[in-house]
């Protein structure tokens, strides 16, 4: 627990000016940025350019380098091409589930079959009228030789929103903030929405 406290304390230094497009954060041992894909495609385009005519919504997947246990809150701040805060997406989450032997669900230990895990209960978050769905960190890879990463999921609607109705086309950015800290948890991810 002391290591986690030091990591979280380190994220408190600095900050981003209100209304400014966030700059890449300093190296953070907890967060690894946000992956952006179209909700109907598993792999993001290489240049992260999405057509508003072909994209219903974008899937935002903040990644963590550590499986931090306990209750946490991830905020994804999405900025318009003009640098204005467009939306804050709030995702309550808990660490990845562990089995009796410490294994992750979906991973096999000694050839044993993976076990299903109950989802965590919804959580009351100040500022929201109803409890929000709580997610579990999900391992990105089950390969024990790979560097461990975990992710969450959130959606950014595109079709039928002010993005298309007000022609907010250009380069957007999204950045993750952990547990209400003023400094971003990881580097900004830039992506383009075109007509």
C-alpha atoms as one frame of an Amber mdcrd trajectory, in Angstrom:
protein
   0.000   0.000   0.000   2.825   2.548   0.650   3.961   2.238  -3.013   0.453
   3.068  -4.249   0.259   6.044  -1.887   3.551   7.387  -3.289   2.371   6.867
  -6.872  -0.905   8.679  -6.232   0.870  11.463  -4.350   3.190  11.961  -7.332
   0.171  12.555  -9.603  -0.931  15.559  -7.515   1.911  17.841  -8.594   1.195
  20.228 -11.492  -2.015  20.617 -13.471  -3.629  21.697 -16.732  -4.960  25.197
 -17.344  -8.740  25.342 -17.526 -10.011  25.248 -21.095  -6.594  24.480 -22.576
  -5.868  21.407 -24.655  -3.983  19.127 -22.277  -0.333  18.480 -22.957   1.225
  15.056 -22.576   1.646  14.171 -18.909   4.953  13.236 -17.389   5.645   9.536
 -17.155   3.195   8.022 -14.681   3.691   4.505 -13.363  -0.082   3.904 -13.105
  -1.660   5.072 -16.394  -0.717   4.303 -19.981  -3.007   6.629 -21.958  -6.365
   6.099 -23.666  -6.935   3.856 -26.680  -9.584   5.151 -29.121 -11.486   2.925
 -31.575 -14.794   3.039 -33.398 -17.313   0.982 -31.424 -17.935  -1.333 -34.385
 -14.242  -1.977 -35.122 -11.813  -3.882 -32.906  -8.657  -2.214 -34.226  -8.185
   1.570 -34.374  -7.114   3.123 -37.678  -3.370   3.820 -37.749  -3.825   7.569
 -38.016  -6.825   7.712 -35.598  -9.055   9.450 -38.162 -12.779   8.643 -37.876
 -15.525   9.593 -40.338 -18.600  11.104 -38.672 -20.713   9.508 -41.420 -19.437
   6.010 -40.621 -19.044   6.204 -36.824 -21.953   5.897 -34.403 -19.749   6.278
 -31.363 -16.158   5.967 -30.249 -14.941   3.511 -27.666 -12.506   5.092 -25.206
 -10.351   2.586 -23.342  -8.136   4.070 -20.645  -5.250   1.758 -19.812  -3.530
   1.158 -16.494  -0.081  -0.323 -15.939  -1.024  -1.597 -12.485  -3.950  -3.601
 -11.156  -4.889  -1.229  -8.363  -7.346  -2.827  -5.967 -10.175  -1.080  -4.127
 -12.703   1.502  -5.347 -11.489   4.183  -7.747 -12.893   6.779 -10.133 -11.611
   7.442 -13.665 -12.610  10.665 -15.408 -12.070  10.968 -19.140 -11.928  14.599
 -20.223 -12.688  15.022 -23.917 -11.570  18.282 -25.590 -12.868  19.745 -28.883
 -10.566  20.768 -31.752 -10.763  24.340 -30.392  -9.427  23.201 -26.992 -12.718
  23.492 -25.086 -13.839  20.822 -22.631 -16.582  18.933 -24.482 -17.480  16.208
 -22.000 -16.297  14.468 -18.834 -17.061  10.752 -18.786 -16.971   9.296 -15.265
 -16.188   5.596 -14.780 -16.202   4.064 -11.280 -14.033   0.949 -11.162 -12.401
  -1.662  -8.965  -9.288  -3.768  -9.487  -9.326  -6.877 -11.630 -11.037  -9.838
 -10.002  -8.839 -12.480  -8.436  -9.639 -16.131  -7.906  -8.764 -18.212  -4.882
  -5.200 -18.761  -6.116  -4.728 -15.112  -7.163  -5.363 -15.766 -10.857  -7.347
 -13.449 -13.118 -10.666 -14.703 -14.549 -10.126 -15.854 -18.117  -6.523 -16.849
 -17.367  -5.719 -20.466 -16.760  -3.647 -21.558 -13.805  -2.220 -25.074 -13.922
  -4.590 -25.878 -16.803  -7.731 -25.063 -14.769 -10.753 -23.637 -16.585 -11.395
 -19.891 -16.184 -14.032 -18.897 -13.624 -16.832 -16.383 -14.017 -16.841 -13.463
 -11.586 -19.845 -11.467 -10.407 -19.856  -7.844 -11.569 -19.306  -5.214  -8.881
 -22.428  -3.372  -7.668 -23.291   0.095  -9.049 -21.778   2.987  -7.101 -23.283
   6.286  -5.961 -21.098   9.102  -7.313 -21.702  12.715  -6.186 -23.239  14.809
  -8.958 -25.085  11.917 -10.623 -28.805  11.294  -9.980 -28.473   7.491 -10.125
 -25.724   5.027  -9.210 -23.211   4.443 -12.000 -22.209   1.040 -13.321 -18.933
  -0.015 -11.718 -16.414  -1.725 -13.972 -13.575  -4.086 -13.159 -10.146  -3.548
 -14.644  -9.818  -6.058 -17.479  -6.422  -7.539 -18.396  -5.473  -6.537 -21.943
  -3.438  -9.696 -22.522  -3.457 -13.098 -20.893   0.112 -13.731 -22.007   2.180
 -13.978 -18.792   5.325 -12.930 -20.730   3.710  -9.665 -21.892   3.898  -6.491
 -19.819   0.666  -6.366 -17.819  -1.887  -3.701 -18.718  -5.522  -3.339 -17.720
  -8.297  -1.291 -19.261 -11.747   0.198 -18.773 -14.343   1.136 -21.401 -16.436
   4.219 -22.065 -18.396   5.457 -25.075 -18.330   8.846 -26.750 -21.435   9.201
 -28.967 -20.758  10.833 -32.350 -23.781  10.342 -34.646 -26.662  12.726 -33.916
 -24.698  14.748 -31.344 -23.370  18.308 -31.469 -20.214  16.852 -33.030 -22.090
  16.254 -36.278 -24.866  18.844 -35.880 -22.396  21.703 -35.233 -19.639  20.329
 -37.507 -17.081  20.013 -34.706 -14.572  18.375 -37.032 -10.844  18.336 -36.501
  -8.357  16.982 -33.974  -9.834  16.106 -30.592  -8.045  14.917 -27.462  -8.925
  12.772 -24.478  -7.058  12.468 -21.218  -7.587  10.314 -18.129  -7.705  11.600
 -14.543  -7.621   9.213 -11.590  -9.487   9.662  -8.297 -10.092  13.404  -8.679
  -6.419  14.326  -8.965  -5.792  17.673 -10.698  -2.986  16.259 -12.870  -3.738
  13.897 -15.730  -3.041  10.237 -15.075  -1.356   9.681 -18.431  -0.606  11.201
 -21.809  -3.317  12.780 -23.953  -4.544  10.795 -26.936  -5.324  12.834 -30.015
  -7.766  11.651 -32.670  -9.542  13.246 -35.621 -13.233  13.305 -36.452 -13.907
  14.382 -40.035 -17.100  14.932 -42.034
